[in-house]
Amino acid sequence: MKHVRKYLPILLVLLLALGMAGCGSSGGDTGDAGAASSSSASADTSADTGTDSAEPVEYEHGTIDGTVYTNDFFGFTFTVKDDWTFTDEKGLRELNQSVSDLLDNDSITNALKEGQTFIDMQASSGDDSFSSINLTVSYAPGSSGIGDITDATTEYMKSMYENAGFENIEISKETAAVSGGTLDTLVTKMTVEGIDVVEKQFFFTNGDYLGTLTVSGMSEEECDELLSWITLK
């Protein structure tokens, strides 16, 4: 179980990224393109996609100060409890081994533009629960975040989860309240090895970049606890 718990959050995010890549491009004309900008978090960041800008926006890596992770690029902070830990830079380099030995903004930006997904932050609890949070970033010109996710996308994602060994998969769009506003949310409920897993995902856009913030737990209550640690800037 510990092996599953260690890699499950990243596996889920990568499956989501593949799902959006597989079907997201066809969802741009569904009428949901503005859904992500309806939240306080993405209202500012999705207003300018960067495609028509004279000076394209380049990605800026988030920072960690003690128990606080700050991402000025996407406009939020996340404060963990004392029994939680952030993956340090060495750990992030291992997770992003195909990206770069350095976690500098230029290296990350170049890797993203080459089509790689970058794990900017990961934090987890010290117990045996599935509670975790992470932020992955991808280069996605024209993305509207959750507005890219259509019924076809969720069906494709379900098939990918099933192929990866997940069962009883339910995916829905909801709205979650966090400090500083509300966020449009993709909620996924499923089981793996007989264990219930819930994840809630939020999408931030800035320029040509898409950030996916994922909170995971064994119940909605666990996920909602993590949501209370998020503050929109």
C-alpha angles and dihedrals in degrees: 000000000000090000090053092046092052097055103026098089093052092043091053093050093048091049089051091049090051090047093052091045091051098049109005095088090062092052097066094093099044096100093252094093092110096049096099093051091057090078123082091237098055099032091088100033098047095047092084115038092186094231093110097034120117088220111040115220115250122209119260118206116234122245135226124215111178106300095350127091115194126193109182091174093066096025109242144100130211123203118196128203121254094260091057126085135201119225105253125231092268090054092047090051089054092049090047097038092139091053108056145311086235126060095210122136095247094052092046093047092050092049092049092051088053089060101262125137116232125209102215099177140007129179132174141176125254095236131080097265124111092242111138143135131207142166121218124186131203137177104250114159112202095012118153093193113225088010087073092062111093132170088268090054094052092048090051090048091051091054091050092049090049091050088052091055103265122137140194091028119187122177124185142159118241141155124250129197117227134167107289099021144320134303131208105238139202108212121198123186121184146130132248123186087351093304122123113234128187126186132180120199132196127192126216124186130197122165108319094337131101121200120197114199111195128190117189135189145142092262141019088254090061091049092048089052089057091048089060088064094060121094122187115219 
